[in-house]
Amino acid sequence: MNNNNDKVKIFLVDDDALFLKSLEIEFLENADFIVETYSTGELCISNLSSSPDVVILDYQLDGIIENAMNGLETLDKVKAYNSEIPVVMLSSQDKIEVAVNCMHHKAFDYVVKSETAFVRLQKIITAIFKYQKMEKELNWYMDRM
């Protein structure tokens, strides 16, 4: 993790203010995270220099501002900025093609907005850090061969 105090920094990006606030509260109450919230993809992109460990990103993102960047465009820009940042996509649509589309754009995972979304997100974040730790250990091992 890139935070000097070892807290995981999460970017939550969603144009649904109510959902964004409730998700932020869940994260702050249930774990030791630094949470930054953004209502547009543009704001998320302009703050990437503060090094999030994980970005949780809404698929639609065009509810507030017309012609705002959608979730996939934002995802592509996050990956162009730093391909190592894991991005988890959120959507109110439970459609397989939406999930597949997100994966094609290199999302780490896809979560449907529901009462269980937070629990799913927590599990995914745990999986992300396990995966990153395994990758580091594997690279360390490979470097020594």
Backbone as JSON Lines, residues from 0, in Angstrom:
{"i":0,"aa":"M","n":[0.83,-1.19,0.0],"ca":[0.0,0.0,0.0],"c":[0.87,1.24,0.0]}
{"i":1,"aa":"N","n":[0.38,2.26,-0.67],"ca":[1.24,3.42,-0.84],"c":[0.98,4.51,0.2]}
{"i":2,"aa":"N","n":[0.19,4.22,1.22],"ca":[-0.06,5.23,2.25],"c":[0.92,5.0,3.38]}
{"i":3,"aa":"N","n":[1.57,6.09,3.81],"ca":[2.61,5.94,4.83],"c":[2.05,5.43,6.16]}
{"i":4,"aa":"N","n":[0.76,5.64,6.41],"ca":[0.21,5.14,7.67],"c":[-0.53,3.82,7.46]}
{"i":5,"aa":"D","n":[-0.3,3.2,6.3],"ca":[-0.84,1.87,6.01],"c":[-2.35,1.78,5.94]}
{"i":6,"aa":"K","n":[-3.03,2.91,5.89],"ca":[-4.47,2.87,5.68],"c":[-4.71,2.75,4.19]}
{"i":7,"aa":"V","n":[-5.71,1.97,3.84],"ca":[-6.07,1.82,2.43],"c":[-6.87,3.05,2.0]}
{"i":8,"aa":"K","n":[-6.45,3.65,0.87],"ca":[-7.19,4.81,0.36],"c":[-8.11,4.37,-0.77]}
{"i":9,"aa":"I","n":[-9.4,4.68,-0.59],"ca":[-10.41,4.3,-1.56],"c":[-11.03,5.53,-2.19]}
{"i":10,"aa":"F","n":[-11.14,5.52,-3.52],"ca":[-11.91,6.54,-4.21],"c":[-13.28,5.95,-4.5]}
{"i":11,"aa":"L","n":[-14.33,6.64,-4.07],"ca":[-15.71,6.25,-4.42],"c":[-16.21,7.27,-5.43]}
{"i":12,"aa":"V","n":[-16.64,6.79,-6.59],"ca":[-17.06,7.7,-7.65],"c":[-18.47,7.33,-8.09]}
{"i":13,"aa":"D","n":[-19.44,8.21,-7.8],"ca":[-20.83,7.93,-8.15],"c":[-21.6,9.24,-8.2]}
{"i":14,"aa":"D","n":[-22.48,9.39,-9.19],"ca":[-23.26,10.63,-9.29],"c":[-24.55,10.57,-8.47]}
{"i":15,"aa":"D","n":[-24.81,9.42,-7.86],"ca":[-25.97,9.28,-6.97],"c":[-25.52,9.66,-5.56]}
{"i":16,"aa":"A","n":[-25.83,10.89,-5.16],"ca":[-25.32,11.45,-3.91],"c":[-25.68,10.6,-2.69]}
{"i":17,"aa":"L","n":[-26.89,10.09,-2.68],"ca":[-27.36,9.29,-1.54],"c":[-26.6,7.97,-1.44]}
{"i":18,"aa":"F","n":[-26.47,7.29,-2.57],"ca":[-25.74,6.02,-2.59],"c":[-24.28,6.26,-2.21]}
{"i":19,"aa":"L","n":[-23.69,7.33,-2.74],"ca":[-22.29,7.67,-2.46],"c":[-22.08,7.89,-0.96]}
{"i":20,"aa":"K","n":[-22.98,8.66,-0.36],"ca":[-22.86,8.96,1.07],"c":[-23.02,7.69,1.91]}
{"i":21,"aa":"S","n":[-23.99,6.85,1.57],"ca":[-24.21,5.64,2.38],"c":[-23.03,4.68,2.25]}
{"i":22,"aa":"L","n":[-22.45,4.61,1.05],"ca":[-21.28,3.76,0.85],"c":[-20.08,4.3,1.64]}
{"i":23,"aa":"E","n":[-19.91,5.61,1.6],"ca":[-18.81,6.24,2.35],"c":[-18.95,5.93,3.85]}
{"i":24,"aa":"I","n":[-20.16,6.08,4.38],"ca":[-20.4,5.81,5.8],"c":[-20.09,4.35,6.12]}
{"i":25,"aa":"E","n":[-20.55,3.43,5.27],"ca":[-20.26,1.99,5.47],"c":[-18.76,1.75,5.56]}
{"i":26,"aa":"F","n":[-18.01,2.32,4.62],"ca":[-16.56,2.11,4.61],"c":[-15.89,2.7,5.84]}
{"i":27,"aa":"L","n":[-16.31,3.9,6.24],"ca":[-15.68,4.55,7.38],"c":[-16.04,3.86,8.7]}
{"i":28,"aa":"E","n":[-17.24,3.29,8.78],"ca":[-17.66,2.64,10.02],"c":[-17.09,1.24,10.16]}
{"i":29,"aa":"N","n":[-16.87,0.56,9.03],"ca":[-16.52,-0.85,9.1],"c":[-15.05,-1.18,8.94]}
{"i":30,"aa":"A","n":[-14.26,-0.22,8.51],"ca":[-12.85,-0.54,8.31],"c":[-12.01,0.73,8.4]}
{"i":31,"aa":"D","n":[-10.73,0.52,8.5],"ca":[-9.8,1.62,8.67],"c":[-9.35,2.16,7.31]}
{"i":32,"aa":"F","n":[-10.27,2.79,6.61],"ca":[-9.96,3.29,5.27],"c":[-9.9,4.81,5.25]}
{"i":33,"aa":"I","n":[-9.14,5.32,4.3],"ca":[-9.26,6.74,3.93],"c":[-10.18,6.73,2.72]}
{"i":34,"aa":"V","n":[-11.27,7.49,2.79],"ca":[-12.25,7.48,1.7],"c":[-12.35,8.86,1.09]}
{"i":35,"aa":"E","n":[-12.18,8.93,-0.22],"ca":[-12.4,10.18,-0.94],"c":[-13.56,9.94,-1.9]}
{"i":36,"aa":"T","n":[-14.54,10.85,-1.9],"ca":[-15.71,10.66,-2.76],"c":[-15.75,11.71,-3.87]}
{"i":37,"aa":"Y","n":[-16.18,11.26,-5.04],"ca":[-16.28,12.15,-6.2],"c":[-17.59,11.89,-6.92]}
{"i":38,"aa":"S","n":[-18.23,12.97,-7.38],"ca":[-19.53,12.82,-8.05],"c":[-19.38,12.7,-9.57]}
{"i":39,"aa":"T","n":[-18.16,12.91,-10.08],"ca":[-17.95,12.76,-11.54],"c":[-16.63,12.04,-11.8]}
{"i":40,"aa":"G","n":[-16.56,11.44,-12.98],"ca":[-15.32,10.8,-13.42],"c":[-14.21,11.82,-13.58]}
{"i":41,"aa":"E","n":[-14.59,13.02,-14.06],"ca":[-13.6,14.08,-14.26],"c":[-12.88,14.42,-12.95]}
{"i":42,"aa":"L","n":[-13.67,14.54,-11.85],"ca":[-13.08,14.86,-10.55],"c":[-12.17,13.73,-10.07]}
{"i":43,"aa":"C","n":[-12.6,12.49,-10.29],"ca":[-11.79,11.33,-9.92],"c":[-10.44,11.39,-10.64]}
{"i":44,"aa":"I","n":[-10.46,11.61,-11.95],"ca":[-9.25,11.64,-12.76],"c":[-8.32,12.76,-12.29]}
{"i":45,"aa":"S","n":[-8.89,13.93,-12.01],"ca":[-8.05,15.06,-11.63],"c":[-7.42,14.89,-10.25]}
{"i":46,"aa":"N","n":[-7.87,13.88,-9.49],"ca":[-7.3,13.64,-8.15],"c":[-6.47,12.37,-8.05]}
{"i":47,"aa":"L","n":[-6.22,11.7,-9.17],"ca":[-5.47,10.44,-9.14],"c":[-4.05,10.59,-8.58]}
{"i":48,"aa":"S","n":[-3.53,11.81,-8.62],"ca":[-2.18,12.02,-8.09],"c":[-2.11,11.77,-6.59]}
{"i":49,"aa":"S","n":[-3.26,11.7,-5.92],"ca":[-3.23,11.39,-4.49],"c":[-3.23,9.88,-4.24]}
{"i":50,"aa":"S","n":[-2.98,9.1,-5.27],"ca":[-2.68,7.66,-5.19],"c":[-3.7,6.79,-4.45]}
{"i":51,"aa":"P","n":[-4.86,6.58,-5.06],"ca":[-5.8,5.65,-4.42],"c":[-5.29,4.21,-4.53]}
{"i":52,"aa":"D","n":[-5.62,3.39,-3.54],"ca":[-5.27,1.96,-3.6],"c":[-6.32,1.2,-4.4]}
{"i":53,"aa":"V","n":[-7.56,1.7,-4.34],"ca":[-8.67,1.08,-5.06],"c":[-9.62,2.19,-5.5]}
{"i":54,"aa":"V","n":[-10.18,2.05,-6.72],"ca":[-11.21,2.98,-7.18],"c":[-12.5,2.18,-7.36]}
{"i":55,"aa":"I","n":[-13.57,2.65,-6.73],"ca":[-14.89,2.04,-6.88],"c":[-15.71,3.02,-7.71]}
{"i":56,"aa":"L","n":[-16.14,2.55,-8.88],"ca":[-16.6,3.46,-9.91],"c":[-17.98,3.07,-10.45]}
{"i":57,"aa":"D","n":[-18.88,4.05,-10.49],"ca":[-20.21,3.83,-11.04],"c":[-20.15,3.68,-12.56]}
{"i":58,"aa":"Y","n":[-20.95,2.79,-13.1],"ca":[-20.95,2.52,-14.54],"c":[-21.59,3.65,-15.35]}
{"i":59,"aa":"Q","n":[-22.67,4.26,-14.82],"ca":[-23.38,5.3,-15.59],"c":[-22.65,6.64,-15.54]}
{"i":60,"aa":"L","n":[-22.69,7.29,-14.37],"ca":[-21.99,8.56,-14.12],"c":[-22.44,9.75,-14.96]}
{"i":61,"aa":"D","n":[-23.63,9.72,-15.55],"ca":[-24.02,10.9,-16.32],"c":[-25.33,11.5,-15.81]}
{"i":62,"aa":"G","n":[-25.6,11.27,-14.53],"ca":[-26.85,11.74,-13.95],"c":[-26.88,13.21,-13.62]}
{"i":63,"aa":"I","n":[-25.73,13.8,-13.31],"ca":[-25.72,15.2,-12.87],"c":[-25.45,16.13,-14.05]}
{"i":64,"aa":"I","n":[-24.35,15.86,-14.73],"ca":[-23.92,16.75,-15.81],"c":[-24.11,16.03,-17.14]}
{"i":65,"aa":"E","n":[-24.81,16.68,-18.05],"ca":[-24.97,16.11,-19.38],"c":[-23.6,16.06,-20.04]}
{"i":66,"aa":"N","n":[-23.34,15.03,-20.82],"ca":[-22.05,14.84,-21.49],"c":[-20.89,14.59,-20.53]}
{"i":67,"aa":"A","n":[-21.2,14.25,-19.28],"ca":[-20.12,13.88,-18.36],"c":[-19.53,12.55,-18.82]}
{"i":68,"aa":"M","n":[-18.26,12.32,-18.45],"ca":[-17.63,11.04,-18.78],"c":[-18.41,9.91,-18.12]}
{"i":69,"aa":"N","n":[-18.64,8.82,-18.84],"ca":[-19.3,7.69,-18.2],"c":[-18.26,6.82,-17.48]}
{"i":70,"aa":"G","n":[-18.75,5.77,-16.84],"ca":[-17.87,4.93,-16.04],"c":[-16.77,4.26,-16.84]}
{"i":71,"aa":"L","n":[-17.1,3.77,-18.04],"ca":[-16.09,3.09,-18.85],"c":[-15.0,4.05,-19.32]}
{"i":72,"aa":"E","n":[-15.38,5.27,-19.71],"ca":[-14.39,6.27,-20.11],"c":[-13.48,6.6,-18.93]}
{"i":73,"aa":"T","n":[-14.1,6.72,-17.75],"ca":[-13.33,7.02,-16.54],"c":[-12.38,5.87,-16.23]}
{"i":74,"aa":"L","n":[-12.89,4.65,-16.33],"ca":[-12.08,3.45,-16.11],"c":[-10.87,3.45,-17.05]}
{"i":75,"aa":"D","n":[-11.1,3.72,-18.33],"ca":[-10.0,3.76,-19.3],"c":[-8.96,4.81,-18.93]}
{"i":76,"aa":"K","n":[-9.43,5.96,-18.45],"ca":[-8.49,7.03,-18.08],"c":[-7.69,6.68,-16.82]}
{"i":77,"aa":"V","n":[-8.35,6.01,-15.86],"ca":[-7.64,5.56,-14.66],"c":[-6.54,4.58,-15.07]}
{"i":78,"aa":"K","n":[-6.88,3.63,-15.93],"ca":[-5.93,2.62,-16.38],"c":[-4.8,3.23,-17.21]}
{"i":79,"aa":"A","n":[-5.11,4.29,-17.98],"ca":[-4.08,4.98,-18.76],"c":[-3.13,5.72,-17.83]}
{"i":80,"aa":"Y","n":[-3.68,6.25,-16.73],"ca":[-2.86,6.99,-15.75],"c":[-1.95,6.01,-15.01]}
{"i":81,"aa":"N","n":[-2.53,4.9,-14.53],"ca":[-1.76,3.87,-13.84],"c":[-2.5,2.54,-13.93]}
{"i":82,"aa":"S","n":[-1.98,1.66,-14.75],"ca":[-2.67,0.38,-15.01],"c":[-2.73,-0.52,-13.78]}
{"i":83,"aa":"E","n":[-1.92,-0.19,-12.75],"ca":[-1.89,-1.01,-11.53],"c":[-3.04,-0.73,-10.57]}
{"i":84,"aa":"I","n":[-3.72,0.4,-10.75],"ca":[-4.82,0.74,-9.81],"c":[-6.01,-0.18,-10.07]}
{"i":85,"aa":"P","n":[-6.41,-0.99,-9.08],"ca":[-7.58,-1.84,-9.28],"c":[-8.86,-1.0,-9.26]}
{"i":86,"aa":"V","n":[-9.72,-1.24,-10.25],"ca":[-10.98,-0.51,-10.33],"c":[-12.13,-1.52,-10.26]}
{"i":87,"aa":"V","n":[-13.06,-1.27,-9.33],"ca":[-14.25,-2.11,-9.21],"c":[-15.43,-1.3,-9.72]}
{"i":88,"aa":"M","n":[-16.16,-1.87,-10.68],"ca":[-17.29,-1.16,-11.27],"c":[-18.59,-1.48,-10.52]}
{"i":89,"aa":"L","n":[-19.42,-0.46,-10.37],"ca":[-20.73,-0.59,-9.73],"c":[-21.8,-0.27,-10.75]}
{"i":90,"aa":"S","n":[-22.88,-1.02,-10.74],"ca":[-23.97,-0.68,-11.64],"c":[-25.3,-1.11,-11.07]}
{"i":91,"aa":"S","n":[-26.33,-0.34,-11.4],"ca":[-27.67,-0.74,-10.99],"c":[-28.21,-1.79,-11.95]}
{"i":92,"aa":"Q","n":[-27.51,-2.0,-13.07],"ca":[-27.95,-2.99,-14.06],"c":[-27.33,-4.35,-13.8]}
{"i":93,"aa":"D","n":[-28.18,-5.35,-13.69],"ca":[-27.7,-6.7,-13.49],"c":[-27.68,-7.41,-14.85]}
{"i":94,"aa":"K","n":[-26.85,-6.92,-15.74],"ca":[-26.8,-7.49,-17.09],"c":[-25.42,-8.07,-17.34]}
{"i":95,"aa":"I","n":[-25.37,-9.27,-17.87],"ca":[-24.09,-9.93,-18.11],"c":[-23.23,-9.14,-19.09]}
{"i":96,"aa":"E","n":[-23.86,-8.52,-20.11],"ca":[-23.05,-7.79,-21.1],"c":[-22.38,-6.55,-20.49]}
{"i":97,"aa":"V","n":[-23.03,-5.95,-19.49],"ca":[-22.42,-4.81,-18.79],"c":[-21.19,-5.29,-18.03]}
{"i":98,"aa":"A","n":[-21.33,-6.41,-17.33],"ca":[-20.2,-6.97,-16.58],"c":[-19.05,-7.34,-17.52]}
{"i":99,"aa":"V","n":[-19.38,-7.99,-18.62],"ca":[-18.36,-8.41,-19.59],"c":[-17.64,-7.18,-20.16]}
{"i":100,"aa":"N","n":[-18.42,-6.17,-20.48],"ca":[-17.86,-4.92,-21.0],"c":[-16.86,-4.31,-20.02]}
{"i":101,"aa":"C","n":[-17.22,-4.3,-18.74],"ca":[-16.33,-3.76,-17.71],"c":[-15.02,-4.56,-17.65]}
{"i":102,"aa":"M","n":[-15.13,-5.88,-17.75],"ca":[-13.95,-6.73,-17.69],"c":[-13.05,-6.51,-18.91]}
{"i":103,"aa":"H","n":[-13.67,-6.29,-20.07],"ca":[-12.9,-5.98,-21.28],"c":[-12.08,-4.7,-21.11]}
{"i":104,"aa":"H","n":[-12.63,-3.79,-20.32],"ca":[-11.93,-2.52,-20.06],"c":[-10.99,-2.64,-18.85]}
{"i":105,"aa":"K","n":[-10.71,-3.85,-18.43],"ca":[-9.74,-4.15,-17.37],"c":[-10.18,-3.77,-15.96]}
{"i":106,"aa":"A","n":[-11.5,-3.83,-15.72],"ca":[-11.98,-3.67,-14.35],"c":[-11.56,-4.91,-13.56]}
{"i":107,"aa":"F","n":[-11.31,-4.75,-12.27],"ca":[-10.94,-5.9,-11.43],"c":[-12.17,-6.75,-11.16]}
{"i":108,"aa":"D","n":[-13.31,-6.09,-10.97],"ca":[-14.55,-6.81,-10.7],"c":[-15.74,-5.9,-10.96]}
{"i":109,"aa":"Y","n":[-16.93,-6.48,-10.83],"ca":[-18.17,-5.78,-11.14],"c":[-19.19,-6.13,-10.06]}
{"i":110,"aa":"V","n":[-19.83,-5.11,-9.49],"ca":[-20.79,-5.33,-8.41],"c":[-22.11,-4.62,-8.76]}
{"i":111,"aa":"V","n":[-23.2,-5.34,-8.6],"ca":[-24.52,-4.75,-8.81],"c":[-24.93,-4.01,-7.54]}
{"i":112,"aa":"K","n":[-25.44,-2.79,-7.71],"ca":[-25.9,-1.99,-6.56],"c":[-27.08,-2.69,-5.9]}
{"i":113,"aa":"S","n":[-26.93,-2.99,-4.62],"ca":[-28.0,-3.64,-3.86],"c":[-27.67,-3.49,-2.38]}
{"i":114,"aa":"E","n":[-28.5,-4.08,-1.54],"ca":[-28.24,-4.02,-0.09],"c":[-26.93,-4.75,0.25]}
{"i":115,"aa":"T","n":[-26.55,-5.71,-0.58],"ca":[-25.34,-6.49,-0.27],"c":[-24.09,-5.94,-0.96]}
{"i":116,"aa":"A","n":[-24.23,-4.81,-1.66],"ca":[-23.1,-4.26,-2.42],"c":[-21.88,-4.01,-1.53]}
{"i":117,"aa":"F","n":[-22.11,-3.44,-0.34],"ca":[-20.97,-3.12,0.52],"c":[-20.21,-4.37,0.95]}
{"i":118,"aa":"V","n":[-20.94,-5.42,1.32],"ca":[-20.3,-6.68,1.74],"c":[-19.48,-7.25,0.58]}
{"i":119,"aa":"R","n":[-20.05,-7.21,-0.62],"ca":[-19.33,-7.68,-1.81],"c":[-18.05,-6.87,-2.03]}
{"i":120,"aa":"L","n":[-18.19,-5.55,-1.89],"ca":[-17.04,-4.67,-2.1],"c":[-15.93,-4.96,-1.08]}
{"i":121,"aa":"Q","n":[-16.32,-5.18,0.17],"ca":[-15.33,-5.51,1.2],"c":[-14.57,-6.78,0.84]}
{"i":122,"aa":"K","n":[-15.3,-7.79,0.39],"ca":[-14.67,-9.07,0.0],"c":[-13.72,-8.86,-1.17]}
{"i":123,"aa":"I","n":[-14.13,-8.06,-2.13],"ca":[-13.31,-7.81,-3.32],"c":[-12.04,-7.06,-2.93]}
{"i":124,"aa":"I","n":[-12.16,-6.07,-2.06],"ca":[-10.99,-5.32,-1.63],"c":[-10.0,-6.23,-0.91]}
{"i":125,"aa":"T","n":[-10.51,-7.13,-0.08],"ca":[-9.65,-8.12,0.58],"c":[-8.94,-8.97,-0.47]}
{"i":126,"aa":"A","n":[-9.7,-9.41,-1.48],"ca":[-9.13,-10.24,-2.55],"c":[-8.06,-9.46,-3.32]}
{"i":127,"aa":"I","n":[-8.28,-8.17,-3.56],"ca":[-7.32,-7.34,-4.29],"c":[-5.98,-7.34,-3.56]}
{"i":128,"aa":"F","n":[-6.02,-7.17,-2.24],"ca":[-4.76,-7.08,-1.51],"c":[-4.06,-8.43,-1.38]}
{"i":129,"aa":"K","n":[-4.84,-9.49,-1.3],"ca":[-4.25,-10.84,-1.33],"c":[-3.56,-11.06,-2.66]}
{"i":130,"aa":"Y","n":[-4.24,-10.69,-3.74],"ca":[-3.73,-10.86,-5.1],"c":[-2.44,-10.04,-5.28]}
{"i":131,"aa":"Q","n":[-2.45,-8.78,-4.82],"ca":[-1.27,-7.93,-4.96],"c":[-0.09,-8.48,-4.16]}
{"i":132,"aa":"K","n":[-0.39,-9.0,-2.98],"ca":[0.67,-9.57,-2.13],"c":[1.27,-10.81,-2.82]}
{"i":133,"aa":"M","n":[0.41,-11.65,-3.38],"ca":[0.89,-12.85,-4.1],"c":[1.74,-12.44,-5.29]}
{"i":134,"aa":"E","n":[1.31,-11.41,-5.99],"ca":[2.04,-10.94,-7.16],"c":[3.43,-10.45,-6.77]}
{"i":135,"aa":"K","n":[3.48,-9.69,-5.66],"ca":[4.77,-9.18,-5.17],"c":[5.7,-10.33,-4.8]}
{"i":136,"aa":"E","n":[5.14,-11.31,-4.07],"ca":[5.95,-12.45,-3.65],"c":[6.44,-13.25,-4.85]}
{"i":137,"aa":"L","n":[5.58,-13.4,-5.85],"ca":[5.95,-14.12,-7.06],"c":[7.07,-13.39,-7.8]}
{"i":138,"aa":"N","n":[6.94,-12.06,-7.92],"ca":[7.97,-11.27,-8.58],"c":[9.3,-11.36,-7.84]}
{"i":139,"aa":"W","n":[9.23,-11.32,-6.5],"ca":[10.43,-11.44,-5.68],"c":[11.11,-12.78,-5.96]}
{"i":140,"aa":"Y","n":[10.31,-13.82,-6.0],"ca":[10.81,-15.18,-6.24],"c":[11.41,-15.29,-7.64]}
{"i":141,"aa":"M","n":[10.7,-14.76,-8.64],"ca":[11.16,-14.83,-10.03],"c":[12.48,-14.08,-10.21]}
{"i":142,"aa":"D","n":[12.62,-12.95,-9.5],"ca":[13.85,-12.17,-9.6],"c":[15.06,-12.94,-9.1]}
{"i":143,"aa":"R","n":[14.82,-13.92,-8.24],"ca":[15.93,-14.65,-7.63],"c":[16.26,-15.94,-8.38]}
{"i":144,"aa":"M","n":[15.5,-16.26,-9.39],"ca":[15.75,-17.51,-10.13],"c":[16.86,-17.33,-11.18]}
